[in-house]
Amino acid sequence: MGEGKRKTYTAEFKAKVGLEAIRGVKAVNEIGQTSGVHPVQVGQWRREIQNQAETLFTIKRGPKKAEGPGDTEQLYSNIGRYGS
């Protein structure tokens, strides 16, 4: 059997293929064939996107936390270092 290196795909490529599978315009087998990826891999990327989709909206927005005393000490040292 041939010993070759595994193919590695960029995150952008995985997202593109996975989103195409989510849209459902083409069958997973067809997407795999046109993109050069095994259909099982296409399905895995689709599921990964679907599973992590809800975390996109869980980031809380609002005012940032006040800086602690350790942070202000760092700022003062930076001011002293780079000040006049």
Long-range contacts (C-beta under 8 A, 24 or more apart in sequence): 9-37, 14-45, 14-48, 15-45, 15-49, 17-42, 17-45, 18-42, 18-45, 18-46, 18-48, 18-49, 19-49, 21-45, 21-46, 22-46, 22-49, 22-50
